[in-house]
Amino acid sequence: MTILVTGGAGYIGAHVVRLLLERGESVVVVDSLSTGRPERVSGAALVDLDLGADGAAAHLEALLVKEQVDAVIHIAALKQVGESMADPLLYYRQNVGGMTNLLSAMQQAGVRRFVFSSSAATYGMPEETTVTEKTPCQPINPYGQTKLIGEWMTEASARAWGLRPVNLRYFNVAGAQSPDLADPAALNLVPIVIGKVLNGEAPVIFGDDYPTPDGTCVRDYVHISDLASAHLAALDSTAGDGPLETVLNVGTGMGASVLEVVKLVGEVAGREVTPTIVGRRAGDPPKLVADVSLIERALGWKAKLGLSEIVESAWNAEVVRRGTSAT
Ligand SMILES: NC(=O)c1ccc[n+]([C@@H]2O[C@H](COP(=O)([O-])OP(=O)(O)OC[C@H]3O[C@@H](n4cnc5c(N)ncnc54)[C@H](O)[C@@H]3O)[C@@H](O)[C@H]2O)c1
């Protein structure tokens, strides 16, 4: 089987590509290399293309036909919430425009199997602390909106021309399967705290007066290796013409607080880590954890790794990347 992976040179995409190759699939990566790196595609064919560029749909259609692609895993996107608020049209152009080009090409080429990187950002600030796929989606920033619009495009395409989509709503992804695939961008809590500790600085916690057991925000952290395997399970579910669950949370169903993450990094580092507590940030719900019963039922998928494996693997990878010693 030949699978086209967009964003395959990025953090999550590189893990998915490697797992597909290990399973013996043929993989073609499309990536603009805006944040991705060519050395991370594990030897898969790499096409340097911006999905949002003029003419991208025709280019993609030709590629799908030439490579006889059976399925697409669409991971490429811009993903920085703050940037999306400062420059919303960039996010609409790249994420929504890019996905429109991709789906148009698939429609023309007759490729129907599709897995999409959606996000828990689609939920916004839900009233429930444990969210199911039926929890109303009210994204609170343009980034989350582009993900929800992407889901709508897949649902409409399913009805109109038979697309077989699975939208995976990732929760907080972290860790590394191996150091060469690590996330080099410190944009999420785990890499941010690790970076601070390695730099000898105090990690910052935004608010310790939330209605949670230790007062800091609780999130659902999923190991990148588990997330990658969820893509393969989702991809397999798109085969044939049977019933399909089209929206699935991907998390562990377990919450961990910011303070717990900071403490765990300190343990892995073998250092006393004292965070600096500052005021709350706007737009942070106290607790956001995935209800994972649907993905377990629909795909037989369940996360195998926990927070300690996430933090250990992310720490080891960052130490290797920096060429520093672990203690
Ligand atoms: N990292 C997380 O915790 C998280 C959580 C929820 C959802 N997601 C989603 O997962 C996906 C991957 O995230 P990541 O953490 O690997 O980010 P990343 O920045 O490491 O990877 C994104 C990849 O997409 C490529 N890309 C971006 N825009 C493109 C375009 N217009 N055309 C072609 N290639 C383009 C980049 O060069 C990069 O290789 C994104 O869609 C993101 O929204 C990530």
The ligand as an SDF file (V2000), in Angstrom:
LIG
                    3D

 44 48  0  0  0  0  0  0  0  0999 V2000
    2.1790   18.7130   18.8940 N   0  0  0  0  0  0  0  0  0  0  0  0
    0.9950   18.6450   19.4970 C   0  0  0  0  0  0  0  0  0  0  0  0
    0.9000   18.5340   20.7380 O   0  0  0  0  0  0  0  0  0  0  0  0
   -0.2750   18.6780   18.6780 C   0  0  0  0  0  0  0  0  0  0  0  0
   -1.5050   18.6200   19.3380 C   0  0  0  0  0  0  0  0  0  0  0  0
   -2.6780   18.6270   18.5730 C   0  0  0  0  0  0  0  0  0  0  0  0
   -2.6090   18.6480   17.1900 C   0  0  0  0  0  0  0  0  0  0  0  0
   -1.3900   18.7330   16.5770 N   0  0  0  0  0  0  0  0  0  0  0  0
   -1.3530   18.7650   15.1180 C   0  0  0  0  0  0  0  0  0  0  0  0
   -0.4230   17.7960   14.6690 O   0  0  0  0  0  0  0  0  0  0  0  0
    0.1660   18.2150   13.4400 C   0  0  0  0  0  0  0  0  0  0  0  0
    1.6740   18.0860   13.5080 C   0  0  0  0  0  0  0  0  0  0  0  0
    2.1660   18.8130   14.5960 O   0  0  0  0  0  0  0  0  0  0  0  0
    3.7090   18.7550   14.9900 P   0  0  0  0  0  0  0  0  0  0  0  0
    3.7660   18.9750   16.4520 O   0  0  0  0  0  0  0  0  0  0  0  0
    4.3500   17.5730   14.3890 O   0  0  0  0  0  0  0  0  0  0  0  0
    4.2310   20.1020   14.2660 O   0  0  0  0  0  0  0  0  0  0  0  0
    5.5090   20.3210   13.3510 P   0  0  0  0  0  0  0  0  0  0  0  0
    5.5920   21.8040   13.1450 O   0  0  0  0  0  0  0  0  0  0  0  0
    6.7050   19.6310   13.9130 O   0  0  0  0  0  0  0  0  0  0  0  0
    5.1190   19.5970   12.0070 O   0  0  0  0  0  0  0  0  0  0  0  0
    4.3070   20.1620   11.0180 C   0  0  0  0  0  0  0  0  0  0  0  0
    4.8880   19.7820    9.6750 C   0  0  0  0  0  0  0  0  0  0  0  0
    4.0330   20.2720    8.6470 O   0  0  0  0  0  0  0  0  0  0  0  0
    4.8120   21.0050    7.6920 C   0  0  0  0  0  0  0  0  0  0  0  0
    3.9180   22.0250    7.1350 N   0  0  0  0  0  0  0  0  0  0  0  0
    3.3200   23.0420    7.8030 C   0  0  0  0  0  0  0  0  0  0  0  0
    2.5440   23.7520    6.9640 N   0  0  0  0  0  0  0  0  0  0  0  0
    2.6550   23.1600    5.7350 C   0  0  0  0  0  0  0  0  0  0  0  0
    2.1000   23.4260    4.4560 C   0  0  0  0  0  0  0  0  0  0  0  0
    1.2760   24.4550    4.2510 N   0  0  0  0  0  0  0  0  0  0  0  0
    2.4270   22.6090    3.4350 N   0  0  0  0  0  0  0  0  0  0  0  0
    3.2650   21.5460    3.6090 C   0  0  0  0  0  0  0  0  0  0  0  0
    3.8270   21.2600    4.7940 N   0  0  0  0  0  0  0  0  0  0  0  0
    3.5300   22.0600    5.8460 C   0  0  0  0  0  0  0  0  0  0  0  0
    5.9980   21.5510    8.4730 C   0  0  0  0  0  0  0  0  0  0  0  0
    7.1260   21.8380    7.6740 O   0  0  0  0  0  0  0  0  0  0  0  0
    6.2640   20.4010    9.4420 C   0  0  0  0  0  0  0  0  0  0  0  0
    7.1210   19.4150    8.8750 O   0  0  0  0  0  0  0  0  0  0  0  0
   -0.3680   19.6300   13.1790 C   0  0  0  0  0  0  0  0  0  0  0  0
   -1.4560   19.5180   12.3030 O   0  0  0  0  0  0  0  0  0  0  0  0
   -0.8330   20.0740   14.5400 C   0  0  0  0  0  0  0  0  0  0  0  0
   -1.8510   21.0240   14.4340 O   0  0  0  0  0  0  0  0  0  0  0  0
   -0.2270   18.7490   17.2840 C   0  0  0  0  0  0  0  0  0  0  0  0
  1  2  1  0
  2  3  2  0
  2  4  1  0
  4  5  1  0
  4 44  2  0
  5  6  2  0
  6  7  1  0
  7  8  2  0
  8  9  1  0
  8 44  1  0
  9 10  1  0
  9 42  1  0
 10 11  1  0
 11 12  1  0
 11 40  1  0
 12 13  1  0
 13 14  1  0
 14 15  2  0
 14 16  1  0
 14 17  1  0
 17 18  1  0
 18 19  2  0
 18 20  1  0
 18 21  1  0
 21 22  1  0
 22 23  1  0
 23 24  1  0
 23 38  1  0
 24 25  1  0
 25 26  1  0
 25 36  1  0
 26 27  1  0
 26 35  1  0
 27 28  2  0
 28 29  1  0
 29 30  1  0
 29 35  2  0
 30 31  1  0
 30 32  2  0
 32 33  1  0
 33 34  2  0
 34 35  1  0
 36 37  1  0
 36 38  1  0
 38 39  1  0
 40 41  1  0
 40 42  1  0
 42 43  1  0
M  CHG  2   8   1  16  -1
M  END
$$$$
